[in-house]
């Protein structure tokens, strides 16, 4: 697998980072993991043609994780002139939330005669789902988003990518992260017990239990961004917009 980090910021763009969007190129497809509101311009700033995407997989339905999709769909329709299919996979409730966003931003757009086929798969929790030849497993985590917020584990049969989504600490992360070639975990703040988010002083005590081959932190606020040297000294990778990693 090859990872390109299109965006790894929090909802507020701390540190000038774009909203979450991880581009995965596997031996089967090119997949975006989350597609936050700033993902479309961030993709183009990285020289990535949106038409390369075969699928978008969503961890949860907050705007900084899925809000770029209306713009992707309409760009594909009117500018990029997409003709190949696009699969969007997300938690239960994804289709209704996406249709709602389309109508808020671009009224009557849900009635468009689309020039390319796209469809939504609402992924059942804790059950392996086939996504373009990949096995995807999601599980619910602790983060209020009006629908299940999930962590996910994706394998192409050779490598395993895992991602916490947004969550405070939960034991549900353990089977998601176990022996993953890369586990990307949100770590919003440096200290404290937060509602719906992780802090470093909690996460660092859980690293051995996660048992991932490599751990990378993402979705950081200024209190974390000010202490990146400390995090690196602990042997943990730090997400950066534009970072490339093969595993």
C-alpha positions, 0 to 999 in steps of 0.5 A, a space after each residue: 500500500 502507498 499512503 499520501 496524506 492529503 489532509 490530517 488536520 482537525 476541524 479548525 485547520 490547526 497548523 494550517 492543515 487540511 481536513 482529514 483525507 488519506 489517499 490509499 493506493 493498493 494493489 486493487 484500487 485507489 481509495 480515499 479514507 475520509 473526505 473532509 470539507 477542504 479535501 477537493 482543493 487539497 487534492 488538487 494542490 497535491 496534483 492528484 486528479 480526483 478522477 483517480 479515486 475509485 472509492 471514498 470510505 468514511 469513518 463518520 459524518 462530521 463535515 471535516 470528514 465527509 463535507 468535501 463529497 458534494 464538491 467532489 460529485 459536482 466537480 466530477 459532473 461538470 469539470 472533471 467530466 468523470 465517466 468511471 464509477 465512484 463508490 462511497 462507503 460509510 456508516 449507516 445514515 450516510 446516504 441521507 446525510 450526503 443527500 442533505 448536504 448536497 441539497 444544502 450546498 446546491 439545491 436540486 442537485 440530488 435530482 441531477 442526471 449524473 454522467 457517471 455512476 456513483 452509489 453509496 454502501 452503508 457498511 454494517 458494523 463489526 462485519 467484513 464488507 467487500 469494498 472493491 476487493 478489499 475487506 473492510 471492518 468497522 466498529 463503533 467508537 465514542 464520538 457523537 456525530 448523529 450516526 455511528 462514528 467508526 474506526 476501520 480496518 482495511 486490507 487488500 489481502 497483503 497489507 492492513 491499514 487501520 484508522 481510529 476515526 475520531 474517538 476518545 479511548 475505547 477498547 474497541 480500538 484494540 482489534 482494529 489496530 492489532 498487527 496493522 501495518 499502519 494504524 493512524 490514530 487521532 490524538 486531538 490534545 496533549 492532556 486531559 480527558 476529552 469528550 469524544 477525542 483522545 489525548 496523548 497522556 491517555 493514548 501513550 499508556 495504551 500503545 503496547 495494547 494496540 499492538 500495531 506495527 506502526 502508529 501514526 498520530 493525526 487530528 491534532 490541536 495546537 497543544 499537540 502541534 507544539 509538542 511534536 518532538 516529544 511525540 517523535 521521541 516516543 517512536 510514534 509517527 506524526 501525520 503531515 499534509 503531503 506525507 508519502 509512506 509505503 508499507 
